[in-house]
Each structure stands twice: as structure tokens, then as C-alpha cells.
């Protein structure tokens, strides 16, 4: 037994446990505070560059003075892989063909031979000569990259038959809602770049304001600030897999680097990210194109992201596994200093998940240790001035992050979503923690001889279809900047 200052009797084991918890709390606090401070410095560097670009006018978003639906300089092959996408593929294809009337468009949609429902929807779409429905000769699901490679081979077959070579390849997903001006803008830009990436605009979903809504916040900030800075630095740009155009010369260089075969790595979970960086590694130029139309709407790819916790964690697990772990293995750390910095930022997800886990563990430990100290059960540890300074830095950084998140979300979606973005911040953290754990387990399983698993996201609604059902306009509300 031990007599404390408050007159409480504690057994020696109980006292030892409480004292150990106090030490664990201090070490976790030091660990989290240090790495949060490192992350704060990293983010402030990007923020400082963006602010300079913004106020100097370099990063100001251009605005179109007219609708852009002019004819293309060559054939643009749009590749759309589909697996069990019967709920959205019909609306996507119709909207794409209506929004892009150019004769140079070739829309290749890949469907698996054991996916009768998706095939039936595609068969019922009519006979637009610009549409190519490609039946995969394997049962699905394989990987998205494998389906893209099948579409690429179908495009090459068309080229041999017609004698016309595609000028660029454009990637899209089965749930995407394209902007009418996007095709002409990408076609024009591909003349001076080998990879052109348009912004992605995550659509708010009334039935999922927190899970689906946190994607609105993340993409609004990343594609208005991070990608702008990355583009200005001349670092390699990761392809988002949607709204991105690859020049044919870039694809040829990637094929040469791979020694022939297919342009996309079928075994890679984030083949779009890898292909984007390979453009720069093989000597190509990448361009992030941020433009608004005459009404002020962002020329971007609109889509719905996962609306449930389970589906969001699965999706971000795939992103973390592919970018952080496979990216390290497959692409390494070569490149210019700016490229190395950006690769560290790309692959920090598992480390961020670990630091967040430590921070949220402190939420549970802190009241236990404080109560024990107040009751006199344990003696408080000496104050650590280093931790105090780190906490002050982290507090200021956190408030700045919330302010930026609010500003970017408000600018794109209005002040209601902007306010929600503040309270959605912890939602993204919890998803990151869960996805980080699953990604690590998945990667270790592969190292031990397991197979890479492609966890496909099932889409239940399409923005264009929802607009027709609700009577909302097909374009987002006007935004500034």
C-alpha cells in the first residue's frame, strides 16, 4: 500500500500503472508535438509560396470569355474503365457525348464479359459513332490499370484499321461529370505539355454531409493551392486518374521505359499517379490547368466520392497503399530536389496516420492522468519547455489550417459548407488513421507473398442524373477567384 498526499491508499501495482501512464502520455505528447511541428513547417512553406503566387497574380485563376466547343486538333481518345457501374455509366456516357460534340472525340468504355448489367446499359445507349464499347476478354474485376490497358489495345486496333493516330489519351471514371469546355482546353494545352490535369470537384451530398463532405474540403484546398504550387515549382504532377490528358508522345516514352507491352502498370493500385510522375521522369512536361468558365464555374471533373465510413476507408486505403508503399518500391526517390520534396509529401500518409493515432490516444490518456494528479495519486512530471513551445507552434498552425480550409471550401461551395469544413476536420483524421492501418496490413500481406487486392468503389448515383431528378442546374454555383 502507498499513502498519497490526498490520503488515498493505492496498491503499489496501481500506483505503478498510473505513473507509467503519465510517462507514456509525456512521450506520446513529445512525439506528436514534434512531428506536428515538422508537418507545420512543411505546410507553411507551401502556404507561403501559394500566397506569394496569389498576390503576385501568377496563380490567379483564368476565366474563359466564350464557350469552348471548337473542333479538336486531332483525335482525343477518352478511356473509361467500368466494373459493375450500371447505376452511373449510362448517365456519364450520355452527358459526355452531349457536352463534347467534337467529331474528334473517341469514347472507349471498357466492360467485363461477366458484367451483364453494365453491358446492357451500354448497349441501350444508341449508336453514336464516337462511342466504342470494349468487351474485356477476362472476368472482372481485375485492376483499373488492366482495364485501361485493354482499352488502349482497342484504340491501337482502331488506329491500324483507320490509319488515324490518336493525339492524346484522356482518363475518366464511370461516375464523372465532365465540363463542356474541358475537352477543348485539354486539346489545346496538350500542344505545349505532355500531361494536362484539370481540377477535381467533389460534389456535396445531402445524405452524407460529413463523410462525403470532407472530400469537398480536401480537393478544394489541394486543387487550388497544393497543385498550383507544385505546377509552379516544375515538379512532377501526379495524375488524378480523371480529367487528365496524356500526349501520345508521353505514352510512347512510358512504353519505351517499360520495354514495350502496356502503358499502365496492371499490378499497381494507383496507376494514374505513377503514370503522371513517369511523364516527368521520361522528360515530359506536366501542366495543371485551372480555369473558370464565363459563369464563374470551375472547369473541373465533378463526381461523387464515397458517402459511408467503410467505403471511404477502403478508397483511402488503396490510395495510401498505392502511393506511399508501392510508390516507394516502384518509383524510388530519384529526381530533382523539388521532386523529392513532393514525393515525401505524397508518401507521408502512413506517418501522418501514426502521428494522428498518438494524438488521439492522448485524448483518452489526458483526463486519466490529470484526475490522478489532482487526487494526489501520482506526482506531476516536471514541465517540459520544449513540449510547451511545440504545442504553441502546433496550436497556431492548427488554427491557420482551419482558416485556410474554411476559405477554400467557402470559395467553392459557399459559407455553409465552409463552416462545416471546420467540424469535418476530425472526420478526415479518423478516416486517415483507419486507412493507414489497413494500408500497412495490406502492404505487409503482399510482402509475405499475398496478392494485391483492388477494392473497387461502388457508385450509386451520378451528378448529372441527380441534377435531373432534383431539378438543379447542371453546373455548380458561381465561385470567385
Helices and strands as residue ranges (DSSP letters): E 2-3, E 9-10, H 12-56, E 62-63, E 75-81, H 89-99, E 105-112, H 116-123, E 131-136, H 144-162, E 166-173, H 182-189, E 195-202, H 211-221, I 222-226, H 227-233, E 244-247, H 248-258, H 271-281, E 286-289, E 291-292, E 300-303, H 309-320, I 321-326, H 327-331, H 337-346, H 349-374, H 385-413, H 415-447, H 463-470
